[in-house]
């Protein structure tokens, strides 16, 4: 009997080794997810989106694939991509056991994209990135409201800047960035 168990156990171990031992996340090998991330990091968003959609077709609750699909859509920046990215990000949060970690990654994706818009002078899309994040994913992020306030100042919209400064102040009245924005708004123009 012990010999039979040893043979079965040995065969199981051998078959596992031969099959490659890839870590699976919802039906797709981990390496597929990593390949999609590499595509995204290289800026090949079209193929990355296809890749992640295929992974999600196998497992709709795959948090990692939904997270990276959202990033690829956000980075591609075509019409409708922001809304689709938000949908993917919400699915990533809902299906994750580490909600705060996923939310922090999403925040970094939005801030990265907003920074790219800022570098090209597209303050409208920069503000939309911050606004999409705060209004849809995290209404308690004072730093994002500060960034929105600064963008509004750049767009010569002090009323909107004040609105976001007040939101940030309500969340974190002692935050140095919040105080700096309020001081900027209170300073005399041209003085």
C-alpha positions in Angstrom: 0.0 0.0 0.0 2.8 2.5 0.9 4.5 1.7 -2.4 1.3 2.5 -4.3 1.0 5.9 -2.5 4.6 6.7 -3.2 4.2 5.9 -6.9 1.0 8.0 -7.2 2.7 10.9 -5.4 5.8 10.6 -7.5 3.7 10.6 -10.7 1.8 13.6 -9.5 5.0 15.5 -8.8 6.5 14.6 -12.2 3.4 15.6 -14.1 3.3 18.9 -12.2 6.9 19.6 -13.1 6.4 18.6 -16.8 3.3 20.9 -17.1 5.4 23.9 -16.1 4.0 24.8 -12.7 2.8 28.2 -13.9 0.9 30.1 -11.3 -2.7 30.6 -12.4 -4.9 33.5 -11.8 -8.3 32.6 -12.9 -7.5 30.2 -15.8 -4.7 32.1 -17.5 -1.1 31.4 -16.6 0.6 34.2 -14.7 3.1 34.6 -17.6 0.2 35.7 -19.8 -0.6 38.5 -17.4 3.0 39.5 -17.2 3.3 39.6 -21.0 0.3 41.9 -21.1 1.9 44.2 -18.5 5.1 44.2 -20.6 3.0 45.3 -23.6 1.4 48.0 -21.6 4.8 49.2 -20.2 6.2 49.4 -23.8 3.3 51.6 -24.8 1.6 48.9 -27.0 -1.8 49.6 -25.5 -3.8 48.1 -28.4 -2.3 44.7 -27.9 -2.3 45.0 -24.1 -6.0 45.7 -24.2 -6.6 42.7 -26.4 -4.5 40.6 -24.0 -6.2 41.6 -20.9 -9.7 41.3 -22.4 -8.8 37.7 -23.3 -7.7 37.0 -19.7 -10.9 38.6 -18.4 -13.0 36.5 -20.8 -11.6 33.4 -19.0 -12.2 34.9 -15.5 -14.3 38.1 -15.2 -13.2 38.4 -11.5 -9.5 38.5 -12.2 -8.5 41.7 -10.3 -5.0 41.9 -11.8 -6.3 41.8 -15.4 -9.1 44.3 -14.7 -6.5 46.6 -13.1 -4.1 46.5 -16.0 -6.9 46.7 -18.6 -7.9 49.9 -16.9 -4.4 51.2 -17.0 -4.0 50.3 -20.7 -7.3 52.0 -21.6 -6.5 55.1 -19.5 -3.1 55.4 -21.2 -4.4 54.9 -24.7 -6.7 57.8 -24.2 -9.2 57.3 -27.0 -12.8 58.5 -26.8 -14.7 56.3 -24.4 -11.5 54.9 -22.8 -11.8 56.9 -19.6 -15.2 55.5 -18.9 -14.1 52.0 -19.9 -11.1 52.3 -17.6 -13.3 53.3 -14.7 -15.4 50.2 -15.2 -12.3 48.0 -15.3 -10.9 49.7 -12.2 -14.2 49.2 -10.3 -14.2 45.5 -11.2 -10.5 45.3 -10.0 -11.5 46.8 -6.7 -14.6 44.7 -6.3 -12.8 41.4 -7.0 -9.6 42.1 -5.0 -8.9 40.9 -1.5 -6.5 43.9 -1.1 -8.8 46.8 -1.9 -6.6 49.6 -0.5 -3.5 48.3 -2.4 -5.5 48.2 -5.7 -6.9 51.6 -5.0 -3.4 53.0 -4.5 -2.3 51.5 -7.8 -5.3 53.0 -9.6 -4.5 56.4 -8.0 -0.9 56.2 -9.3 -2.2 55.3 -12.8 -4.5 58.3 -12.8 -1.8 60.6 -11.5 0.7 59.3 -14.1 -1.8 59.9 -16.9 -2.7 63.4 -15.6 1.0 64.3 -15.4 1.4 63.3 -19.1 -1.5 65.5 -20.0 0.0 68.3 -18.0 3.3 68.0 -19.8 1.5 68.5 -23.1 -0.5 71.5 -21.8 -3.8 69.7 -21.9 -5.2 70.9 -18.6 -8.7 69.9 -19.5 -7.8 66.2 -19.7 -5.5 66.5 -16.7 -8.4 67.8 -14.7 -10.7 65.0 -16.0 -8.2 62.4 -14.7 -8.2 63.8 -11.2 -11.9 64.4 -11.3 -12.6 60.8 -12.5 -10.5 59.4 -9.7 -12.1 61.5 -6.9 -15.7 61.3 -8.1 -15.7 57.6 -8.9 -13.2 55.9 -6.8 -12.1 57.9 -3.7 -13.9 61.1 -2.6 -11.6 61.3 0.5 -8.3 62.1 -1.2 -7.3 65.6 -0.2 -4.2 65.6 -2.4 -6.3 64.9 -5.5 -8.5 67.9 -4.6 -5.4 70.0 -4.2 -4.2 68.9 -7.6 -7.6 69.8 -9.1 -7.5 73.2 -7.5 -4.0 73.9 -8.9 -5.2 72.8 -12.4 -8.2 75.1 -12.1 -5.9 78.0 -11.3 -3.8 77.2 -14.4 -7.1 77.3 -16.3 -7.8 80.7 -14.8 -10.8 79.4 -12.9 -10.4 80.6 -9.4 -14.0 79.7 -8.4 -13.4 76.1 -9.2 -10.0 76.2 -7.5 -11.6 77.5 -4.4 -14.3 74.8 -4.5 -11.6 72.1 -4.6 -9.5 73.8 -2.0 -12.5 73.8 0.3 -13.1 70.1 -0.3 -9.4 69.4 0.5 -9.6 71.5 3.6 -12.7 69.7 4.9 -10.8 66.4 4.6 -7.3 67.5 5.9 -7.2 71.0 7.4 -3.6 70.6 8.5 -2.3 69.3 5.2 0.6 71.7 4.0 -0.5 71.4 0.4 -4.0 72.4 1.2 -2.8 75.4 3.2 -0.5 76.4 0.4 -3.4 76.3 -2.2 -5.6 78.4 0.1 -2.8 80.9 0.7 -2.3 81.2 -3.1 -6.0 81.8 -3.5 -6.0 84.4 -0.8 -3.0 86.3 -2.1 -3.7 89.5 -3.9 -3.4 89.3 -7.7 -0.4 91.1 -9.1 0.6 92.3 -5.6 
